[in-house]
């Protein structure tokens, strides 16, 4: 027996939520799609012109390239390092301490993380003492200090991606570690007794067991990376070929006051995320079916 | 453990410790530097200050006094609370009511409504910024606390409803049956039964929403951007990066001020914190 609904009582519970969802998510999304077919000041209909420009102008293409780079490198490293840590930390007694250290960056804002890493990358000419950790190490090993954030287009993008990896690896580690501890120990032992070495155990027992978890966090990381904004905004604001879609959208909106273009970029971002919405909802349906 | 096995395990420990140091060093550098006077900070790396006991006496809190009193971080600290606490309460209350209806009330279209709400989880904020900002400008809600409370609540709702509904829906049916036998109304069942039983999930959800709002930059930037008197810590810190980008004595201490509350939450409520973060994995 659930609450048998005699009247419209459920609307009393649902109305505030539906009102806020309508005002802040549903209506604005529809309006943004409409605005994306209009000019900078939303008064002239321009058809698909904003989209054409988005897919042909050089700065936008560089932006897409950077997002692809983020997607590949960030996802590979967060998931890969998370997996590595989940497996090796299971073998040491001080696991909890190390996990806390790796997970800690999840607690702080990207803005603070950005400041922390700007300081790590701090650059001063070779004659001055280096106060940034990275350049101090480079100089200590006999190299020349580098101004990493202007080394376009690869090194500076990788430097930004490293900040993201520093923040998110702990998340992947915690989820994968929980899944790893759920693998029946007998399976791994049996493989070892049959003469498998550690790598074979990892590849033939561990990985197949973790496959669905790996797929889940990979989708999650991709959604996060597509929307990455704060790190780029704080560290370079997209200068020196480091722009990404979300930062570009912000600048089209506030720096260039081009609301049509900003809307089109938001829609492109949304469309890029849609496949992952489908995956998420499917996963939700599967969970519902089990219950 | 045999000694040969111990020797074989040395590389393992080395890898673990090196990784932990890589993760810890950047934050440690920030913390140490935030207590060093400006001229020291520019004269040598923070690791020298750690390794030189004679320098320890030179650590000072004056950078903190400067950022809190003269760079607006004190006011921003207060603003962050004024923004975050009501937002968390509003979001959780509204989400709990909706999740209750979606789990334990029968009405036509319930399943469709639930799928729609879950689908909204992955709409990127960016899709909403321009129309909401225009709406706020007309209603004079830009640069106000109620405006940002409502916006954050709207953005947080889909995930909160999803989390709470998963938990509420899993409560045993018999519980409600006996409550109704005793003459409880749906609302008393919600207040007396569902909420007390859901304290752990409410705590995880509250922590997640609190930290998400506390650490947010984009929403504050867009809706509070031009109004420095209401700026939260993240916004004030980002302004400081823009205007005083090389003043590391200010940036390090200001960044640490913005990290204190999340770190305290992390260390005191780690269990709920991790659960909250994991639950938020699906947020778009």
Interface residues (C-beta under 8 A of the other chain):
Chain A: X1 X2 X3 X4 X5 X9 X10 X13 X14 X16 X17 X18 X20 X21 X23 X24 X25 X26 X27 X28 X29 X31 X32 X35 X81 X85 X88 X89 X91 X92 X98 X100 X101 X102 X103 X104 X105 X106 X107 X108 X109 X110 X111 X112 X114 X115 X116 X117 X118 X119 X120 X122 X129 X130 X131 X132 X133 X136 X166 X169 X171 X174 X175 X216 X217 X220 X223 X226 X227 X229 X230 X233 X234 X246 X249 X250 X253 X254 X259 X262 X263 X265 X266 X267 X269 X270 X273 X276 X277 X280 X281 X284 X287 X291
Chain B: X9 X12 X13 X15 X16 X19 X20 X23 X24 X25 X26 X27 X29 X30 X33 X41 X42 X43 X44 X45 X46 X47 X94 X95 X97 X98 X100 X101 X102 X104 X105 X106 X107 X113 X115 X117 X118 X119 X120 X121 X122 X123 X124 X125 X126 X127 X128 X129 X130 X131 X132 X135 X150 X151 X153 X154 X155 X157 X158 X161 X162 X166 X169 X170 X173 X176 X177 X180 X186 X189 X211 X214 X215 X216 X217 X218 X221 X222 X225 X233 X234 X237 X238 X241 X245 X248 X251 X252 X254 X255 X256 X258 X259 X262 X263 X265 X266 X270 X273 X274 X277 X278 X281 X282 X284
